[in-house]
């Protein structure tokens, strides 16, 4: 059994599930939509954060060029 990351309900991965590339599998369409909305909010937040935008990587780690300077 796999647990849905959104509603935390266990579901059988061999039965019905909603799969979103890059996010994983979910118990229902509503959970998949919630995960997509959360990912969109995260991307918007990163785009507004100047400290992360100035870095060369999306996760805020220094890019190779930042480390060389």
Phi, psi and omega in degrees: 000143178248150179254133177293131182291340183266302184266351178062022175275138175286143176216155182281118182292348178268357180253201180299133174202158177253124182248129176242119181301130179090345181243332178115201182248149185226159182290326184212168177296322180300320179292320178296318177297320178297320178294319178296318178296319179296319179295320178296318177298319179298318179294319178296320179297316179296324180292330180273346184272104185297331180295321180280326180294324181289339178283156182278355182236151182293336183270005176089357176288148179297140177285171180300320180293323177298320181291329181285334182273000000 
